[in-house]
């Protein structure tokens, strides 16, 4: 079953929670593989995808990266701010980053009444959209929190060449490798190893044992399920586990 668009419509835009099969709501437990403040030590400045401090809608341009931040939704009643590009939106950072920094990425809104409803925020890695070789790294790390009236459930997905339509390998696309996590109202750091990321059960073709980290498109943060209010904040997204 198709749960979300691959890269969405770029709005020019950055968090984490509970994974779900798209037709059943949040039914899976929090992943033990994604732990607060654990895992490989984060890398040096070259590994930072975006810290938000330039205030624009593009990830930091280095190491062949330079994609944009964007929002997306199911197009069937779910509302997300900033709006997707197809609705005239353009992603912008907001004041109030982690660890006293100035800016962070934020999305807020509510999903529709359909049980397959979803909305999300993505960090594109390459401009124009394409794959990035992250095989020298062990995973991703970031800081995240939720607003006081927000769901705490968030799925972190990393679309790769086997799950993205753009990879031209999948016949049943969009079941990306990822992990499920639970947010609190305080900023916390989360570290997600590529080796622990999994596809959701029961659908998707092909189904692979591991993510193809040498060919990934983006990092996405998605809320799924019917009638879920969300207010999600992300900051200091980076690769981790340098060689």
Backbone torsions as a table, in degrees:
resi	resn	phi	psi	omega
1	UNK	NA	133.8	-179.7
2	UNK	-75.6	124.8	-177.1
3	UNK	-103.0	-28.6	-175.6
4	UNK	-163.6	161.5	176.3
5	UNK	-73.9	152.2	-176.9
6	UNK	-57.0	-78.5	-179.4
7	UNK	-101.9	5.7	-177.8
8	UNK	62.9	-164.6	174.5
9	UNK	-104.2	119.4	-175.5
10	UNK	-58.9	130.5	172.0
11	UNK	-105.3	12.6	-178.0
12	UNK	92.7	NA	NA
13	UNK	NA	NA	NA
14	UNK	NA	NA	NA
15	UNK	NA	-150.5	-173.5
16	UNK	-172.2	166.6	-175.1
17	UNK	170.0	-139.7	-175.4
18	UNK	-100.2	128.0	179.8
19	UNK	-78.7	158.8	-179.7
20	UNK	-152.7	146.5	165.0
21	UNK	-68.2	136.4	-167.2
22	UNK	-66.5	-15.4	-178.1
23	UNK	-103.9	6.1	-176.9
24	UNK	-127.9	-0.6	-176.8
25	UNK	80.6	-170.2	-177.1
26	UNK	-78.9	100.0	-175.4
27	UNK	-119.0	-11.1	-177.3
28	UNK	-92.4	149.3	179.3
29	UNK	-72.1	161.6	175.9
30	UNK	-60.9	136.1	-177.6
31	UNK	-73.2	128.9	176.1
32	UNK	-73.5	-13.1	-177.8
33	UNK	-77.6	-19.6	-180.0
34	UNK	-107.4	99.6	-173.2
35	UNK	-114.5	149.6	178.7
36	UNK	-71.0	123.3	173.3
37	UNK	63.4	27.9	177.9
38	UNK	-128.3	170.5	179.2
39	UNK	100.3	-172.9	-176.7
40	UNK	-60.1	149.9	178.2
41	UNK	-65.9	134.0	178.8
42	UNK	-58.8	155.9	-175.0
43	UNK	-84.4	-175.3	179.3
44	UNK	-78.9	-177.0	-173.7
45	UNK	-55.0	-32.6	-178.5
46	UNK	-62.5	-21.0	-178.1
47	UNK	-88.4	-8.4	-178.4
48	UNK	-69.5	123.9	176.3
49	UNK	-79.6	-50.6	174.5
50	UNK	-163.9	133.1	175.0
51	UNK	-109.1	-0.2	175.0
52	UNK	78.6	-7.2	-168.5
53	UNK	-73.9	-14.2	174.0
54	UNK	-85.8	-7.3	172.5
55	UNK	73.4	4.9	-176.7
56	UNK	-99.1	-171.4	-176.0
57	UNK	-105.7	22.3	-178.5
58	UNK	-123.7	140.8	175.3
59	UNK	-66.7	163.9	-178.0
60	UNK	-62.2	130.7	-176.9
61	UNK	-84.7	98.1	170.0
62	UNK	-164.7	161.5	179.1
63	UNK	56.6	33.6	178.7
64	UNK	83.5	-0.3	178.7
65	UNK	-90.9	169.2	-179.6
66	UNK	159.4	20.4	179.0
67	UNK	-70.7	-178.4	-175.3
68	UNK	-118.9	158.0	172.9
69	UNK	-84.0	147.5	-176.8
70	UNK	-154.7	159.2	169.9
71	UNK	-114.4	161.8	177.9
72	UNK	-152.5	161.1	176.3
73	UNK	-151.1	177.4	-176.9
74	UNK	-74.8	-14.8	-179.0
75	UNK	72.6	15.1	-177.9
76	UNK	-128.2	38.8	176.3
77	UNK	115.7	-16.3	176.7
78	UNK	-75.7	139.2	-178.0
79	UNK	-119.5	133.6	178.6
80	UNK	-136.2	139.9	174.5
81	UNK	-120.7	131.3	-1.6
82	UNK	-62.4	149.1	-179.6
83	UNK	-67.2	153.6	174.4
84	UNK	-60.3	159.7	-178.6
85	UNK	-59.5	-33.5	179.3
86	UNK	-64.3	-19.4	178.2
87	UNK	-102.0	12.3	178.4
88	UNK	88.9	9.1	-177.8
89	UNK	-82.0	158.7	174.7
90	UNK	-142.2	123.1	-174.3
91	UNK	-67.1	142.7	176.5
92	UNK	-144.0	141.1	175.9
93	UNK	-68.9	160.1	177.8
94	UNK	-123.0	157.5	-179.1
95	UNK	-73.4	138.2	175.5
96	UNK	117.8	61.0	-177.8
97	UNK	-85.5	176.6	178.6
98	UNK	-72.4	152.0	174.0
99	UNK	56.6	34.4	177.3
100	UNK	78.3	8.8	179.2
101	UNK	-75.8	167.9	-170.7
102	UNK	-79.4	-46.0	-171.0
103	UNK	-122.2	156.5	172.5
104	UNK	-145.4	166.2	173.0
105	UNK	-92.7	139.1	-178.3
106	UNK	-140.2	138.4	167.8
107	UNK	-129.9	144.1	177.2
108	UNK	-148.1	158.7	-178.9
109	UNK	156.2	-149.8	-179.6
110	UNK	-152.2	141.7	175.9
111	UNK	-81.1	160.8	-179.0
112	UNK	-74.7	-174.6	-175.0
113	UNK	-88.9	0.5	176.5
114	UNK	-80.8	141.1	-176.8
115	UNK	-68.7	-16.7	175.2
116	UNK	-94.2	15.2	-177.0
117	UNK	-67.4	150.3	178.3
118	UNK	-160.5	159.7	171.5
119	UNK	-153.9	152.3	-175.5
120	UNK	-157.7	172.8	179.5
121	UNK	-128.9	132.6	-177.8
122	UNK	-128.6	151.6	171.9
123	UNK	-112.2	103.1	173.6
124	UNK	-70.3	144.3	-174.5
125	UNK	-98.7	-28.5	-174.5
126	UNK	-129.8	144.3	177.4
127	UNK	-129.1	121.5	-2.4
128	UNK	-64.7	159.5	-173.6
129	UNK	-50.8	130.7	-180.0
130	UNK	-168.2	-170.9	-176.0
131	UNK	-92.2	151.9	175.9
132	UNK	-122.1	140.6	179.3
133	UNK	-87.4	103.6	178.8
134	UNK	-107.1	20.2	-174.6
135	UNK	-69.2	-15.6	176.0
136	UNK	-78.2	-9.2	-177.8
137	UNK	-108.8	163.4	-178.4
138	UNK	-98.9	-10.5	-178.5
139	UNK	165.2	-158.7	179.0
140	UNK	-125.7	155.0	176.8
141	UNK	-137.1	151.1	179.6
142	UNK	-167.0	165.9	171.2
143	UNK	-104.4	144.3	-179.2
144	UNK	-151.5	155.3	171.8
145	UNK	-155.7	172.4	176.2
146	UNK	-123.8	159.3	172.5
147	UNK	-75.2	166.7	-173.7
148	UNK	-64.1	-27.7	-178.2
149	UNK	-106.5	16.4	-174.3
150	UNK	-93.8	150.7	166.3
151	UNK	-57.7	148.9	178.3
152	UNK	-96.3	2.2	-173.4
153	UNK	-97.2	128.2	-179.0
154	UNK	-147.4	138.1	176.8
155	UNK	-104.4	129.7	176.4
156	UNK	-104.0	117.7	-177.2
157	UNK	-115.9	146.8	174.1
158	UNK	-126.7	92.4	178.5
159	UNK	-59.9	132.4	177.4
160	UNK	-124.6	-176.0	-173.3
161	UNK	-65.0	-21.0	-179.6
162	UNK	-89.3	-14.7	-176.5
163	UNK	-114.7	-19.9	-177.7
164	UNK	-88.7	140.1	176.1
165	UNK	-54.8	-39.5	-177.7
166	UNK	-62.7	-22.0	178.1
167	UNK	-73.9	-17.2	176.4
168	UNK	58.5	30.9	177.7
169	UNK	-118.7	-20.6	-173.5
170	UNK	-95.8	141.4	172.2
171	UNK	-98.4	-24.8	171.0
172	UNK	-127.6	95.4	-167.2
173	UNK	-92.0	176.3	170.6
174	UNK	85.5	-3.3	175.5
175	UNK	-88.1	79.5	-173.0
176	UNK	-75.1	156.3	170.4
177	UNK	-70.3	140.3	-179.5
178	UNK	-175.7	-170.5	179.6
179	UNK	-141.2	159.1	178.8
180	UNK	-110.0	137.3	-175.5
181	UNK	-141.9	166.3	180.0
182	UNK	-122.4	129.7	-177.8
183	UNK	-95.0	156.6	170.4
184	UNK	-118.8	179.1	179.4
185	UNK	-80.9	-7.0	178.3
186	UNK	-103.0	147.6	174.7
187	UNK	-60.8	130.7	173.5
188	UNK	-136.9	151.0	176.4
189	UNK	-92.2	136.6	178.0
190	UNK	-122.8	138.5	-179.6
191	UNK	-125.8	119.7	-172.4
192	UNK	-119.4	107.4	178.4
193	UNK	-71.6	140.9	173.6
194	UNK	-57.0	-37.0	-175.5
195	UNK	-65.2	-18.6	-179.2
196	UNK	-98.7	-7.7	-178.0
197	UNK	-74.2	140.9	-178.3
198	UNK	-135.4	157.6	168.9
199	UNK	-80.2	156.2	174.6
200	UNK	-70.2	148.7	-174.6
201	UNK	-74.9	151.9	166.3
202	UNK	93.1	-5.2	-179.4
203	UNK	-159.1	171.3	-179.5
204	UNK	99.1	137.0	176.5
205	UNK	-149.1	124.7	4.2
206	UNK	-77.2	165.2	170.4
207	UNK	-111.9	124.6	-176.0
208	UNK	-112.6	160.4	178.7
209	UNK	-74.9	-33.8	-176.1
210	UNK	-141.3	158.1	175.8
211	UNK	-67.4	146.3	174.3
212	UNK	-89.3	84.2	-172.9
213	UNK	-67.9	-16.3	177.5
214	UNK	-74.6	-11.2	-177.4
215	UNK	-144.4	76.8	178.6
216	UNK	-112.6	151.7	-175.4
217	UNK	-99.2	-37.6	-170.4
218	UNK	-167.4	177.6	168.9
219	UNK	-123.7	127.0	-175.0
220	UNK	-124.1	146.6	178.6
221	UNK	-122.9	115.3	-168.8
222	UNK	-127.4	136.0	170.7
223	UNK	-101.9	132.8	-178.3
224	UNK	-132.3	157.1	179.5
225	UNK	110.1	160.8	-174.4
226	UNK	-76.7	138.2	170.2
227	UNK	52.2	53.6	178.1
228	UNK	-109.1	118.2	172.9
229	UNK	-79.5	139.6	-177.8
230	UNK	-141.9	148.9	175.6
231	UNK	-149.2	94.5	-168.7
232	UNK	-114.0	132.4	179.9
233	UNK	-119.7	135.1	178.9
234	UNK	-130.5	143.0	177.4
235	UNK	-151.9	157.5	173.4
236	UNK	51.8	53.8	175.9
237	UNK	-77.7	129.5	-178.5
238	UNK	-151.7	163.7	166.9
239	UNK	-79.6	158.4	179.5
240	UNK	-136.4	165.3	177.5
241	UNK	75.9	58.2	-179.9
242	UNK	-62.9	152.9	175.9
243	UNK	-58.7	NA	NA
